[in-house]
Amino acid sequence: MNETVRALRTIRRQWAALLLAIETPPADHWPPRQLAHTMREGDDEQLVEDRAPLVLREHPAPLNLAALDTGQAVERLIFDLADTLAAVVQRTEPGDPRAWVCAAPGAPDAHLAAGSRRHGLHWACVWVEGRVLDEDTAPERELDGAVSAPPFEVLPLHLLHEARRTARIAEARVLRALGLDRRETPLPEPCPWCGGELTLHSAPDGPPSITCSGGRTCTAPVPLDNRERARVWDWDDLPELIAALGLDVMAAV
């Protein structure tokens, strides 16, 4: 997959988690953030994924300033990128829903003032992805048979590079804020089965896992890794490990 497209889709996929993190007090690396969110309870707690559109809101007292700063910075990066691309390659007719509308701060109407930014980061990422993939860059046939110019031109090489650079920076910031960048973090608690060292493994391309250094001597009911040097709790096994450690996953939320 195109590297820029992959980064944009990662941002979209993790955006809801970042918005939820803004409303969640900062927590240590344990339990893994994804697991804490999965086990979040309470019918009165509406998950961010259920809100539309997924946009940053005014937070009079955000609980996680680092996550808020990341969200604002990523929005600026992607919105400004969309503005730049639109200024160069957009040739849409007035009223075309495919158009990116730049913000007009002095406009009397709030919608006009915000432009396409009011639709949130998801729409911005989808729009930028379309430009990177050269969507809608061929002449179009009208209902009367006439052929009209394409609504967008093909991105020049320097803007393809700029889109790639910006998307990768934004992706890295989101993943780092959520603790989903590639890292290995020793946990303070020992393995409940053998007393070995537990390590949290996270990566941007999959769920977290936990390993125990006890290897074959550990009696935990999970398989060994490929080298048979460590026991591995994959995503589905993590609740059992948390219970064995006597930890409360809800403390993280």
C-alpha positions in Angstrom: 0.0 0.0 0.0 1.1 3.6 -0.7 3.0 4.7 2.4 1.1 8.0 2.6 -2.2 6.3 2.3 -1.2 3.8 5.0 -0.3 6.7 7.4 -3.5 8.5 6.7 -5.6 5.4 7.4 -3.7 4.8 10.6 -4.6 8.3 11.8 -8.2 7.8 10.9 -8.3 4.4 12.7 -6.8 5.7 15.9 -8.5 9.2 15.9 -11.4 8.0 18.1 -8.9 6.6 20.7 -7.0 9.9 20.7 -10.2 11.8 21.3 -11.1 9.5 24.2 -7.6 9.9 25.6 -8.2 13.6 25.9 -11.1 12.9 28.3 -9.1 10.3 30.2 -6.5 11.1 32.9 -2.9 10.2 31.9 -2.1 6.7 33.0 0.9 4.5 33.1 1.6 2.0 30.3 -0.3 -0.7 32.2 -2.9 -1.9 31.5 -2.5 -1.3 27.7 -4.7 1.6 26.6 -6.6 -0.5 24.0 -7.6 -3.1 26.6 -8.7 -0.4 29.1 -10.9 1.2 26.5 -12.4 -2.2 25.4 -13.4 -2.9 29.0 -14.8 0.5 29.7 -18.2 0.1 31.4 -21.3 2.2 32.0 -24.2 2.9 29.8 -23.9 6.6 30.5 -20.4 6.6 29.0 -20.8 7.0 25.2 -17.7 5.8 23.3 -16.1 8.3 21.1 -16.6 6.0 18.1 -20.4 6.6 18.5 -20.1 10.3 18.1 -20.3 12.0 14.7 -18.5 13.7 13.4 -15.2 12.8 15.1 -14.0 16.3 15.7 -12.1 18.0 18.5 -14.4 19.7 20.9 -13.9 22.6 23.3 -12.7 21.1 26.6 -13.0 23.5 29.5 -10.9 21.1 31.6 -9.3 18.4 29.5 -8.0 15.5 31.5 -5.0 14.8 29.3 -3.3 17.9 28.0 -0.6 15.9 26.1 -3.3 14.1 24.1 -5.2 17.4 23.4 -2.0 19.0 22.2 -1.4 16.1 19.9 -4.9 16.2 18.5 -4.7 20.0 17.8 -1.2 19.6 16.2 -2.3 16.7 14.0 -5.4 18.6 12.8 -3.3 21.6 11.9 -0.9 19.4 9.9 -3.6 17.6 7.9 -5.9 20.6 7.4 -3.0 22.8 6.2 -1.9 20.0 3.9 -5.4 19.8 2.4 -5.4 23.6 1.9 -2.0 23.4 0.1 -3.1 20.6 -2.2 -6.4 22.2 -3.0 -4.8 25.5 -3.9 -2.7 23.7 -6.6 -4.8 20.9 -8.0 -8.5 21.6 -7.3 -10.6 22.6 -10.3 -14.1 21.7 -9.0 -17.2 23.6 -9.9 -19.1 25.5 -7.2 -21.1 23.2 -5.1 -19.2 20.1 -6.0 -19.3 17.9 -2.8 -15.8 16.6 -3.6 -14.3 20.0 -3.1 -12.1 21.0 -0.2 -13.3 24.3 1.1 -10.6 26.4 2.8 -11.4 28.2 6.0 -12.5 31.8 5.7 -12.2 33.2 9.3 -13.8 36.5 8.3 -17.0 35.0 6.9 -20.2 35.9 8.8 -21.5 32.3 8.5 -19.9 29.8 10.9 -19.9 27.0 8.3 -18.2 29.2 5.7 -15.7 30.4 8.3 -14.7 26.8 9.1 -14.9 25.5 5.5 -14.3 21.8 5.2 -12.5 21.7 8.5 -15.9 21.6 10.2 -16.3 18.0 8.9 -13.3 16.9 11.0 -10.1 15.1 10.5 -11.6 11.9 9.0 -12.9 13.8 6.0 -9.6 15.7 5.6 -7.7 12.4 5.6 -10.1 10.9 3.0 -9.8 13.9 0.8 -6.0 14.0 1.0 -5.9 10.3 0.2 -8.0 10.9 -2.9 -5.5 13.4 -4.2 -2.5 11.1 -3.4 -4.2 8.3 -5.4 -5.1 10.6 -8.3 -8.8 10.1 -7.9 -11.1 12.2 -10.2 -8.2 13.4 -12.4 -9.7 12.1 -15.7 -12.1 14.2 -17.9 -15.7 13.6 -17.0 -18.8 13.1 -19.3 -21.8 15.2 -18.5 -25.4 14.0 -18.8 -25.7 15.8 -22.1 -22.7 13.9 -23.5 -20.3 16.8 -23.2 -16.9 16.2 -21.8 -15.7 18.5 -19.0 -12.3 19.0 -17.4 -11.5 16.8 -14.4 -12.2 18.3 -11.0 -8.6 17.7 -9.9 -5.2 17.7 -11.5 -2.6 15.0 -10.8 -0.4 15.9 -7.8 3.0 17.1 -8.8 6.0 15.2 -7.4 6.9 17.8 -4.8 3.4 17.7 -3.3 3.4 13.9 -3.2 6.6 14.2 -1.2 5.1 16.8 1.1 1.9 14.7 1.6 4.1 11.7 2.5 6.2 13.8 5.0 3.2 15.4 6.6 1.2 12.2 6.9 4.1 10.3 8.5 4.7 13.0 11.0 1.1 13.2 12.0 0.8 9.4 12.2 3.9 9.2 14.5 2.5 11.8 16.8 -0.9 10.0 17.2 0.8 6.6 17.8 3.2 8.1 20.3 0.4 9.8 22.2 -1.5 6.6 22.5 1.6 4.5 23.4 1.2 2.5 20.2 4.5 3.2 18.6 6.9 0.3 18.5 8.4 -0.1 22.0 9.2 -2.6 24.7 8.4 -1.6 28.3 9.3 -3.6 31.4 6.4 -3.9 33.8 6.9 -3.4 37.6 4.9 -6.5 38.5 6.5 -10.0 38.3 4.9 -12.9 36.5 2.2 -14.5 38.8 3.3 -18.0 37.7 7.1 -17.9 38.0 8.2 -14.5 39.2 9.8 -13.7 35.8 10.1 -10.3 34.2 7.0 -9.2 32.3 7.5 -6.9 29.2 4.8 -5.0 27.3 5.3 -5.0 23.6 3.5 -2.5 21.4 3.6 -1.7 17.7 1.6 0.4 15.3 0.5 -2.5 13.2 -1.1 -4.8 15.8 -2.4 -5.1 19.3 -0.1 -5.2 22.3 1.2 -8.4 23.9 3.0 -9.3 27.1 6.0 -11.7 27.5 7.4 -13.4 30.5 11.1 -14.1 30.6 10.6 -17.4 32.5 10.3 -19.3 29.2 9.9 -23.1 29.6 10.2 -22.8 33.4 7.1 -20.6 33.5 3.8 -22.5 34.1 1.5 -19.8 32.7 -1.2 -21.2 30.5 -0.1 -19.4 27.4 2.2 -20.6 24.5 5.9 -19.9 24.1 7.2 -17.5 21.5 8.8 -18.8 18.2 12.2 -19.1 19.9 10.7 -20.8 22.9 12.4 -18.3 25.2 9.4 -16.5 26.6 5.7 -17.1 27.4 3.4 -14.8 25.4 0.1 -13.3 26.3 -1.6 -12.2 23.1 -4.5 -9.7 23.0 -7.1 -12.3 23.9 -5.1 -13.5 26.9 -4.4 -10.2 28.5 -7.6 -10.0 30.7 -6.5 -13.3 32.3 -3.1 -11.9 33.1 -4.6 -8.7 34.5 -6.8 -10.8 36.7 -3.9 -13.0 37.9 -1.9 -9.8 38.8 -4.9 -8.6 40.8 -5.0 -5.3 38.9 -8.1 -3.3 38.1 -8.2 -2.4 34.4 -10.8 0.2 35.1 -8.3 2.2 37.1 -6.8 3.2 33.8 -10.0 4.8 32.6 
